[in-house]
Amino acid sequence: MAERTGIPIAVQAPIGRLLPAVETALYRIIQEAVTNAVRHAGATMMQVEVRQSDAAVHAAIRDDGRGFDAEAIMARRGERGLGLLGMRERVEALEGDLSCGRQSERGRRSPSAFRTRRSMIRVLLADDHILVREGLRALLLREADIRVVAEAGDGREALRLARESRPDVATLDLSMPLLNGLEAGRQIAAWERGPRVILLTVHAEDRYVLEALKAGVCGYVLKKQAAADLVRAIREVSEGRVYLSPGISAAIVEAIRSPKSIPEEPLTPREREVLQLVAEGKTTKEIASLLNVSIKTADAHRTRLMQKLDIHDIATLTRYAIRQGVIQP
C-alpha cells in the first residue's frame, strides 16, 4: 500500500492467521481507509495498528490529513461517502462495529477504528478419555484462530457446557457415558442458533454417518485421521459447510446408491437416552434423576422401548445397545 499511495505507512500487527472472512474484510477495510485518507484528506503519513483478543480483532487507523464530519457521512445510506458505507457493511457482516474520529483543534486526527467479533472459533471438546481430550486440546492450541472454551467428559456435561460457554463448534466423541455423542449432537443441532456439531469416532460404517447427518451433525471425523482432519473440519463447519473425513464420502455414496434402505430408528430420542442408561447399568431411580423425571415416567420409558424392540430382559437389551453403537462393549 505504501508503494502505491506514495506515503509512509507504519504497521503494527502482532497477530496470527485469522478466519478467511475476517482476513479479507480486514485487508479491504484498511485498503479503503488508506486510499481515501490520501485521496480526500491529503494525508502524508499513516499508522495502522491491529491487535487480537480472545473475543475480537481490533484495528485502528490514524493519519495526519484533514478532518471530516464522519457522523454525517455514516448517516447517509445509498449514497457515496468516502467508502465508509462499504466499510461499515463489511464490519457489520462480521458482527463488529466501526467508528471514525474527527480532527481535533490541535490538528491531530483521532483514529478511525473497527473491531470484529468473529475472530476466533470457539470450540467445545467432549470425550470421556482425558488423554484424548488433552491431545485434541494440544492440537488446537497450535491454531491462532481456534480457542477451546470448554471440555466435557460425558454427553450430559457437554450439553450443559454448550449452553454455558456458547461455542461456535461442539466436537463430540460418539461413544460417551450417560449420553452418547450422536444423541447429544441431535439435541444441540435442534437448538436455535446453537453450535455446529462435529462427531469424532472410530466408526466409518455408512449407517453411523447417515444417522449422524440425519440428526443434524455438520462434521464427521474419524479418530485415526483426527490429527489431519479436525482443524480443517472445525474451520469448514464454522463457515456453514459440511465436512466428512476422506473415505466417508465413498461410504455415503454407496449407501445412497444401494437398493436396500437404511431402516428407520424405532425409538424416540428420549427412549434412546433411556436405552443407553439402562445398558450402562443405571437403576430406574438413577435414570429418573438424570432425566429429571419421575420414577414412574422413567419406568414407563423403559417398558415402552423394550416392547418396541420385542426385548424382555436387560442382558439382551444391553447386547442390542452394543450392536447399535449406543454403548461400547
C-alpha positions, 0 to 999 in steps of 0.5 A: 500500500505504501508503494502505491499511495506514495506515503509512509505507512507504519504497521503494527500487527502482532497477530496470527492467521485469522478466519478467511472472512475476517482476513479479507474484510480486514485487508479491504477495510484498511485498503479503503481507509488508506486510499481515501485518507490520501485521496480526500484528506491529503494525508502524508503519513499513516499508522495502522495498528491491529491487535487480537483478543480472545473475543475480537480483532481490533484495528485502528487507523490514524493519519495526519490529513484533514478532518471530516464530519464522519457522523454525517457521512455514516448517516447517509445510506445509498449514497457515496461517502468516502467508502465508509458505507462499504466499510461499515457493511463489511464490519457489520457482516462480521458482527463488529462495529466501526467508528471514525474520529474527527480532527481535533483543534490541535490538528491531530486526527483521532483514529478511525477504528473497527473491531470484529467479533468473529475472530476466533472459533470457539470450540467445545471438546467432549470425550470421556478419555482425558488423554484424548481430550488433552491431545485434541486440546494440544492440537488446537492450541497450535491454531491462532484462530481456534480457542477451546472454551470448554471440555466435557467428559460425558454427553450430559456435561457437554450439553450443559457446557454448550449452553454455558460457554456458547461455542461456535463448534461442539466436537463430540466423541460418539461413544460417551457415558450417560449420553452418547455423542450422536444423541447429544449432537441431535439435541444441540443441532435442534437448538436455535442458533446453537453450535455446529456439531462435529462427531469424532469416532472410530466408526466409518460404517455408512449407517453411523454417518447417515444417522449422524447427518440425519440428526443434524451433525455438520462434521464427521471425523474419524479418530485415526485421521483426527490429527489431519482432519479436525482443524480443517473440519472445525474451520469448514463447519464454522463457515456453514459447510459440511465436512466428512473425513476422506473415505466417508464420502465413498461410504455415503455414496454407496449407501445412497446408491444401494437398493436396500434402505437404511431402516428407520430408528424405532425409538424416540430420542428420549427412549434412546437416552433411556436405552443407553442408561439402562445398558450402562447399568443405571437403576430406574431411580438413577435414570429418573434423576438424570432425566429429571423425571419421575420414577414412574415416567422413567419406568414407563420409558423403559417398558415402552422401548423394550416392547418396541424392540420385542426385548424382555430382559436387560442382558439382551437389551444391553447386547442390542445397545452394543450392536447399535453403537449406543454403548461400547462393549 
